[in-house]
Amino acid sequence: MKIGINARFLALPYTGIGQYTRGLVRAMAKLKTEHEFVLFTPELVDLDLPPNCKQIRVAEKPYHSASLRKAHWEHVLVPREMERFGINLAHFPYPSNPWKKLPFPTIVTVHDVIPWKLPEYREKLRSRLYHLYARLALKKVDQIITVSDFSKREIVKTLKVKEKKITVIHQAPPDADGPSEFPDLTLRRKFFLYVGGYDPRKNVPLLIQAYQKFIAPLYPIDLILVGGKGKGLEAFLTDEHHKRVDGKYLIKPKGKVIFIDPIPQNELNCLYKQALALVHVSTYEGFNLALVEAMSAGIPIVCSDIPIHHEVTQDIGLFVDPHDLNSVGNAMHRLIHDAAFQRFLAKRGLGRAKDFSWKKTAEETLYVYSLFV
């Protein structure tokens, strides 16, 4: 069977869709060596892929607008090339299939309904049109794959898709290329860790504020924000909670916030294993892969009390109110002082992490393919 995949995000390895595309393709190609996986990309990507994977470069048209170049590539150029290459089945790892029904079975992964549910993702007319088009195009697919039961319920409710047309297949932790290697950081103290995006729903400013109020003035424990460098978060650093002499002379805090660039997965894995805990206080998620990575690394999780976090962790976490500074700060404070609770969460998390693997994800995805070919 010849399977065509929109592999645009292979060029963006630090994104969730990039990690999903690479992990899924690698695992499926190893399981089904008799299949050919044709990966359509705007630029060729240097990746270690199985021999039955073939990259096809489909150059974007030189439109002035980047969003127009992307939309035209997704909805016109890639489907045209898929037909030309005689694809038996197409998989779009994010909502990017064309409005026109393709002449072969079409599978689309919808990770969440964030673009349709949260208004901040539709502020620009161009975004509203793009997501309206994507919503209508989903009516033309043969099956939708999503990454959690929570997202399935949200798709049914928000996009008005029938339940039987949606299959839940969990994502797995990203593969690391090469041996584990500690990042080039000067780290001499314990630290809390955040790994993820920085759009408003991630609620990172509140995390920074809670850390500065409850941790930094009292403990030599840092907060590392992976990918946080250059995001403008320095504006949330304040001396409001610093101790003072005579009420006016600042005393340097014991801990600090550290913003770093995105790092390769083999370095990130080392950082996870050294962390005191992962802290995630997002207000909305479709899955949240960072929680799975933290459980796999054997560290505790402090996370917001939202439905998807309970589903992913199976209640193995210290849950907080993402709108309450004190709730977040008190949870971090508790972990520092309760080593037994740390070990309990870490051990339970390692057990839960075994439920997530690319082999399992690939097997379940291939089964969905088999229903239509």
C-alpha positions as CSV (number, residue, x, y, z in Angstrom):
1,M,0.0,0.0,0.0
2,K,1.2,3.5,-0.8
3,I,0.4,5.9,2.0
4,G,0.6,9.7,1.4
5,I,1.3,11.9,4.4
6,N,1.3,15.7,4.6
7,A,4.7,15.9,6.4
8,R,5.1,19.7,6.4
9,F,5.8,19.8,10.1
10,L,8.8,17.5,9.9
11,A,10.8,20.8,9.4
12,L,9.5,22.0,12.8
13,P,10.7,19.3,15.1
14,Y,10.0,21.2,18.3
15,T,6.3,21.5,17.6
16,G,3.7,19.0,18.8
17,I,2.6,18.2,15.2
18,G,6.2,17.8,14.1
19,Q,6.9,15.3,16.9
20,Y,3.7,13.5,16.2
21,T,4.4,13.2,12.4
22,R,8.0,12.0,12.9
23,G,7.2,9.5,15.6
24,L,4.1,8.0,13.9
25,V,5.8,7.7,10.4
26,R,8.9,6.0,11.9
27,A,6.9,3.5,13.9
28,M,4.4,2.6,11.1
29,A,7.2,2.2,8.6
30,K,9.1,-0.2,10.8
31,L,5.9,-2.2,11.5
32,K,4.8,-2.4,7.8
33,T,8.0,-2.7,5.7
34,E,5.9,-3.8,2.8
35,H,4.1,-0.4,2.7
36,E,5.5,2.7,1.1
37,F,5.2,6.0,3.0
38,V,5.4,9.0,0.8
39,L,6.1,12.2,2.8
40,F,5.2,15.5,1.1
41,T,7.2,18.4,2.4
42,P,7.8,22.0,1.1
43,E,11.6,21.5,1.7
44,L,13.5,18.2,2.1
45,V,14.3,17.5,5.8
46,D,17.5,15.6,6.9
47,L,16.0,12.9,9.0
48,D,16.9,9.3,9.8
49,L,13.8,7.5,8.3
50,P,13.3,3.9,7.5
51,P,14.0,2.9,3.8
52,N,10.4,2.5,2.9
53,C,9.8,6.3,3.5
54,K,10.3,8.6,0.6
55,Q,10.3,12.4,0.8
56,I,8.8,14.3,-2.0
57,R,9.5,18.1,-2.2
58,V,6.5,20.1,-3.2
59,A,7.7,23.7,-3.5
60,E,5.4,26.5,-2.4
61,K,4.2,29.1,-4.8
62,P,6.0,32.4,-4.2
63,Y,2.9,34.3,-3.0
64,H,3.7,37.4,-0.9
65,S,1.6,36.2,2.0
66,A,3.0,33.3,4.1
67,S,-0.4,32.2,5.1
68,L,-1.6,32.1,1.5
69,R,1.5,30.1,0.5
70,K,0.8,27.6,3.3
71,A,-2.9,27.3,2.5
72,H,-2.3,26.8,-1.3
73,W,0.4,24.2,-0.6
74,E,-1.9,22.3,1.7
75,H,-5.1,22.4,-0.2
76,V,-4.0,22.5,-3.8
77,L,-0.4,21.4,-4.4
78,V,-0.2,18.4,-2.0
79,P,-3.5,16.8,-3.0
80,R,-2.5,17.2,-6.7
81,E,0.9,15.5,-6.1
82,M,-0.8,12.7,-4.0
83,E,-3.0,11.9,-7.0
84,R,0.0,12.1,-9.4
85,F,1.9,9.6,-7.2
86,G,-0.9,7.1,-7.1
87,I,-1.5,7.2,-3.4
88,N,-3.9,4.6,-2.0
89,L,-4.6,6.4,1.3
90,A,-3.9,9.9,2.6
91,H,-3.2,11.0,6.2
92,F,-3.1,14.6,7.2
93,P,-1.6,14.8,10.7
94,Y,-3.4,18.1,11.3
95,P,-6.6,19.6,9.7
96,S,-5.2,20.5,6.3
97,N,-7.1,18.3,3.8
98,P,-8.8,20.0,0.9
99,W,-12.5,20.9,0.8
100,K,-12.9,18.7,-2.3
101,K,-13.3,15.0,-1.6
102,L,-10.2,13.2,-2.7
103,P,-10.3,10.0,-4.9
104,F,-8.8,7.9,-2.1
105,P,-9.6,7.4,1.6
106,T,-8.6,10.3,3.7
107,I,-7.6,10.3,7.4
108,V,-7.1,13.5,9.4
109,T,-5.7,13.9,12.9
110,V,-7.5,16.6,14.9
111,H,-5.4,17.1,18.1
112,D,-7.9,19.5,19.6
113,V,-10.5,22.1,18.9
114,I,-8.5,25.1,20.1
115,P,-8.7,27.1,16.8
116,W,-12.5,26.8,16.8
117,K,-13.1,27.1,20.6
118,L,-10.7,29.9,21.8
119,P,-11.4,33.3,20.4
120,E,-7.8,34.5,20.5
121,Y,-7.0,32.1,17.7
122,R,-9.5,33.8,15.4
123,E,-8.7,37.4,15.9
124,K,-7.4,38.0,12.3
125,L,-9.8,37.6,9.3
126,R,-7.2,35.3,7.6
127,S,-7.3,33.0,10.6
128,R,-11.0,32.9,10.7
129,L,-11.2,32.0,7.0
130,Y,-8.5,29.3,7.3
131,H,-10.2,27.6,10.2
132,L,-13.7,27.9,8.7
133,Y,-12.3,26.2,5.6
134,A,-10.7,23.5,7.7
135,R,-13.9,22.9,9.6
136,L,-15.9,22.4,6.4
137,A,-13.1,20.2,4.9
138,L,-13.4,17.8,7.8
139,K,-16.8,16.9,6.6
140,K,-15.1,15.2,3.6
141,V,-12.8,12.9,5.5
142,D,-13.4,9.2,6.0
143,Q,-12.1,9.1,9.6
144,I,-10.8,11.5,12.2
145,I,-8.1,10.4,14.6
146,T,-7.8,12.3,17.8
147,V,-5.4,12.0,20.8
148,S,-7.7,11.8,23.8
149,D,-11.3,11.0,24.9
150,F,-11.6,14.7,26.0
151,S,-10.7,15.9,22.5
152,K,-13.2,13.4,21.0
153,R,-16.0,14.9,23.1
154,E,-14.9,18.4,22.2
155,I,-14.9,17.6,18.5
156,V,-18.4,16.1,18.7
157,K,-19.7,19.1,20.5
158,T,-17.8,21.9,18.7
159,L,-17.4,20.5,15.1
160,K,-20.7,18.5,15.1
161,V,-18.9,15.3,13.9
162,K,-20.6,12.0,14.7
163,E,-18.8,9.9,17.4
164,K,-18.5,6.8,15.1
165,K,-16.3,8.9,12.7
166,I,-13.7,9.6,15.4
167,T,-11.1,7.2,16.7
168,V,-9.0,8.0,19.9
169,I,-5.3,7.0,19.6
170,H,-3.0,8.4,22.2
171,Q,0.3,10.1,21.3
172,A,3.6,8.9,22.6
173,P,6.7,10.6,23.9
174,P,9.0,12.0,21.2
175,D,11.9,9.9,20.0
176,A,15.4,11.1,20.9
177,D,18.0,11.1,18.1
178,G,21.3,10.0,19.6
179,P,22.3,9.2,23.2
180,S,21.2,11.3,26.1
181,E,23.2,14.4,26.5
182,F,22.9,17.1,29.2
183,P,22.2,20.6,27.7
184,D,24.9,23.2,27.8
185,L,23.6,25.0,30.9
186,T,25.2,26.0,34.1
187,L,22.9,24.3,36.6
188,R,24.1,23.9,40.2
189,R,20.8,23.9,42.0
190,K,17.5,22.1,42.0
191,F,14.9,23.4,39.5
192,F,11.2,23.2,38.6
193,L,10.7,22.7,34.8
194,Y,8.2,24.0,32.2
195,V,8.2,22.6,28.7
196,G,5.5,23.7,26.2
197,G,4.2,26.6,24.2
198,Y,3.7,30.2,25.3
199,D,0.3,31.2,23.9
200,P,-2.2,32.6,26.4
201,R,-3.9,29.4,27.3
202,K,-0.5,28.0,28.6
203,N,-0.8,30.5,31.5
204,V,2.9,30.8,31.9
205,P,2.8,34.4,33.4
206,L,0.8,33.0,36.4
207,L,3.4,30.3,36.8
208,I,6.2,32.8,36.9
209,Q,4.3,35.0,39.4
210,A,3.5,32.0,41.7
211,Y,7.2,30.9,41.6
212,Q,8.4,34.5,42.4
213,K,6.0,34.7,45.4
214,F,6.3,31.3,47.0
215,I,9.7,29.8,45.9
216,A,12.3,32.3,44.7
217,P,12.5,34.4,47.9
218,L,12.9,31.3,50.2
219,Y,14.7,28.5,48.3
220,P,17.8,28.2,46.1
221,I,15.5,26.5,43.5
222,D,15.2,27.8,39.9
223,L,12.4,27.7,37.4
224,I,13.5,26.7,33.9
225,L,11.2,27.6,31.0
226,V,12.3,25.6,27.9
227,G,11.7,27.6,24.7
228,G,10.9,30.7,26.8
229,K,13.8,32.8,25.6
230,G,12.7,35.7,23.4
231,K,9.0,35.4,24.3
232,G,8.7,38.7,26.1
233,L,8.2,37.0,29.5
234,E,10.8,39.1,31.2
235,A,8.0,41.7,31.6
236,F,6.5,39.4,34.3
237,L,9.7,39.4,36.4
238,T,9.0,41.6,39.4
239,D,10.6,42.5,42.8
240,E,7.2,42.7,44.4
241,H,7.8,39.6,46.5
242,H,11.5,40.1,47.3
243,K,12.6,40.5,50.9
244,R,13.8,44.0,51.9
245,V,16.0,45.4,54.7
246,D,14.3,48.2,56.6
247,G,11.4,47.9,54.1
248,K,13.4,49.4,51.2
249,Y,16.7,47.7,50.4
250,L,16.2,44.7,48.2
251,I,17.6,41.3,49.1
252,K,18.6,39.2,46.1
253,P,16.2,36.2,45.7
254,K,17.6,32.8,46.3
255,G,16.1,31.3,43.1
256,K,15.7,32.7,39.6
257,V,13.7,32.2,36.4
258,I,15.8,30.9,33.5
259,F,14.6,31.3,29.9
260,I,16.3,29.0,27.4
261,D,15.9,28.2,23.7
262,P,14.2,25.0,22.5
263,I,16.7,22.0,22.8
264,P,16.9,18.6,21.1
265,Q,15.0,15.7,22.6
266,N,18.1,13.9,23.9
267,E,19.0,17.0,25.9
268,L,15.5,17.6,27.0
269,N,15.2,14.0,28.3
270,C,18.2,14.7,30.6
271,L,16.7,17.9,31.8
272,Y,13.5,16.2,32.7
273,K,15.4,13.6,34.8
274,Q,17.2,16.2,36.8
275,A,14.1,18.4,37.5
276,L,12.4,18.5,40.9
277,A,9.0,18.5,39.1
278,L,7.2,19.5,35.9
279,V,4.8,22.4,36.4
280,H,2.0,23.0,33.9
281,V,-0.9,25.3,34.7
282,S,-2.5,25.7,31.3
283,T,-6.2,26.5,31.1
284,Y,-7.0,24.3,28.1
285,E,-5.3,21.3,26.4
286,G,-6.2,18.6,23.9
287,F,-3.6,16.2,25.3
288,N,-0.4,17.8,26.8
289,L,2.5,15.6,25.8
290,A,4.8,17.2,28.4
291,L,3.0,15.3,31.1
292,V,3.8,12.0,29.4
293,E,7.4,13.0,29.0
294,A,7.6,13.9,32.7
295,M,6.1,10.6,33.8
296,S,8.4,8.7,31.5
297,A,11.4,10.5,33.1
298,G,10.2,9.6,36.6
299,I,9.5,13.0,38.0
300,P,6.4,14.4,39.8
301,I,3.9,16.7,38.0
302,V,2.1,19.8,39.2
303,C,-0.7,20.5,36.8
304,S,-3.9,22.4,36.4
305,D,-7.1,20.8,37.4
306,I,-8.6,20.4,34.0
307,P,-10.3,17.2,32.5
308,I,-7.5,16.3,30.0
309,H,-4.8,16.3,32.7
310,H,-6.8,13.8,34.8
311,E,-7.2,11.6,31.7
312,V,-3.5,11.7,30.7
313,T,-2.1,11.1,34.2
314,Q,-5.0,9.0,35.5
315,D,-5.0,11.3,38.5
316,I,-1.3,10.8,39.1
317,G,-0.4,14.5,39.8
318,L,-0.7,17.3,42.2
319,F,-3.6,19.3,40.8
320,V,-4.0,23.1,41.1
321,D,-6.5,25.8,40.2
322,P,-4.9,27.5,37.2
323,H,-6.6,30.8,38.1
324,D,-5.3,30.9,41.6
325,L,-1.7,32.1,42.3
326,N,-1.8,30.7,45.8
327,S,-2.9,27.2,44.7
328,V,0.0,26.9,42.3
329,G,2.6,28.3,44.7
330,N,1.4,26.1,47.6
331,A,1.6,23.0,45.5
332,M,5.2,23.8,44.5
333,H,6.0,24.5,48.1
334,R,4.5,21.2,49.2
335,L,6.7,19.2,46.8
336,I,9.8,20.8,48.2
337,H,9.0,19.7,51.7
338,D,7.4,16.3,51.1
339,A,10.0,13.9,49.7
340,A,7.8,10.8,50.3
341,F,5.0,12.4,48.2
342,Q,7.5,13.2,45.5
343,R,8.6,9.6,45.3
344,F,5.0,8.4,45.3
345,L,4.0,10.6,42.4
346,A,7.2,9.7,40.4
347,K,6.7,5.9,40.9
348,R,3.0,6.0,39.9
349,G,3.9,8.2,36.9
350,L,6.4,5.7,35.6
351,G,3.7,3.0,35.7
352,R,1.3,5.2,33.8
353,A,3.9,6.1,31.2
354,K,4.1,2.5,30.0
355,D,0.7,3.0,28.5
356,F,2.1,5.3,25.9
357,S,4.4,4.0,23.1
358,W,4.9,4.7,19.4
359,K,4.5,1.0,18.6
360,K,1.0,1.0,20.1
361,T,0.1,4.3,18.4
362,A,1.3,3.0,15.1
363,E,-0.5,-0.3,15.4
364,E,-3.8,1.5,16.2
365,T,-3.3,4.0,13.3
366,L,-2.6,1.2,10.8
367,Y,-5.7,-0.6,11.9
368,V,-7.7,2.6,11.1
369,Y,-6.1,2.6,7.6
370,S,-7.0,-1.0,7.1
371,L,-10.7,-0.2,7.5
372,F,-10.7,1.8,4.3
373,V,-8.1,0.1,2.0
